[in-house]
Amino acid sequence: MTPAEFREYGKKVVDQIADYQEAIESYPVLSTISPGDIRKNLPEQAPEKGEPFETILSDWQEKILPGITHWQSPNFFAYFSANASGPAILGDLVSSGLGVQGMLWATSPACTELEAHMMDWLIDLLDLPTHFRSDTEGGGVIQDTASSGTLCALLAARERATRFRSNEEGLKSHLVAYTSSQAHSSVEKAVKIAGLGRTNLRIIGVDKEFAMNPDTLENEIRKDREEGRIPTFVCATVGTTSSTAIDPVHTIGEICRQHGIWLHVDAAMAGPAAACPEFRHIHDGIELADSYAFNPHKWMLTNFDCSAFFVRDREVLIRTLTILPEYLRNRATDSGEVTDYRDWQIQLGRRFRALKLWFVLRYYGKEGIRRHIRNCIELAGRFRSWVGEDPEYELLAPTPLNTVCFRHRKGDLFNEELMNRLNAEGKIYLTHTRLDGKFSLRLAVGQPQTEEKHVKGAWDRIRETALSAGSRQKNGSGSAGKRVFTSG
Ligand SMILES: *Cc1c(COP(=O)(O)O)cnc(C)c1O
């Protein structure tokens, strides 16, 4: 494709994306296709001869769009948000256009330097501890995901605890990791990958607000020590995936200090709330963390992937992950004056992800980020108050931020079928969790385009759907109604 052709088609693609943004509310939020529907419409093999770009441009809309779940819809209330935004999309386009590999400082100095600089900007934006800054012994890096950040933290913790001798016979089987029953599944995955073994992960119970119980944590740590094991790693969560519960990081941090344990704080979704001074308390105690991560790619207007990961002592992380084959040797690396981010992550290659973050932070400013966060939290608060005022519904967890956990009082099966019917209808999309064994609906507000009318619309849809089910049940009119809505 020549630059002239690229110019022509590139403009068309941008137009198509803008059209998509304008029309997004007209699509069913959750894709309604059946398994295999997309592949059915694709040729068996790649074409032998190249095709006109025009055909490709119309095909993605015709053949792919029906299989898309519209994460950017203002009526998307499922899981967590995965914000895209104009400046982030365009920043990513520039990154793709440059097509650089940022594994070493020398392979594109701007890629490393802008990244280090953006990480420092984030420290200022969220008022994170200054010992995470690049001009200290710590530092920040963009990982692909929070899962990778957790794994890197655990690997560094493992090496610190064993003085870089974790490969010695049997040592790994003595190391123990701790996290709460509400922590993200990536912690368990990291424990598996790091070779500690599932039996060396202690799942700590939670209080009635679903936050880790620090007394239980301390007891487990003491027990492990008495039995000759080495408590190595604690992962605390700020904003759990289920209910946005916030672990008592300060108390947990003091326990970790006392026992020489690495504390990682996972704030993947909730982190950006700390851009607003009134929500900064979510990070109370964070100064005791050895590492911390949050995802601009969830709730901070930056397209996937972009996960910000910070460490207090970068030497431990780098020594854990560094490998220097001959073909990567270069003068800048040898001089020790530069950062080579390949040593801060699992993989070697890396995209220029700092560009989209730079575009986002400059375009919206700190003020724009705060406005977005406040809007979501305010709307979630309004939804919560509507639920609270309706005697047919109950709230199942506190709402410290943007996620409301609630359900109809008719029980598990009823709520499950209510959710399935709402999602099949396509006007809104929401998902569930289980809290205290109860099937709970979750409404997470995280989209920049979501306004009060969308949240109010969601509440109306929920109540109408539940009501129509109730009356159908009473009249016994139609077996479908009976099958779909059963009191459980
Ligand atoms: C979403 C989430 C994760 C996983 O994030 P990835 O970036 O997809 O790995 C981990 N922890 C928490 C608390 C999350 O909300």
The ligand as an ORCA input file, in Angstrom:
! r2SCAN-3c Opt
* xyz 0 1
  C      -9.714     -6.383     35.677
  C      -8.917     -6.731     36.864
  C      -7.766     -7.520     36.775
  C      -7.282     -8.103     35.475
  O      -6.912     -7.124     34.594
  P      -6.110     -7.467     33.271
  O      -5.466     -6.169     32.943
  O      -7.098     -7.913     32.278
  O      -5.138     -8.541     33.591
  C      -7.060     -7.772     37.913
  N      -7.460     -7.283     39.108
  C      -8.551     -6.524     39.237
  C      -8.929     -5.992     40.584
  C      -9.325     -6.216     38.124
  O     -10.398     -5.429     38.246
*
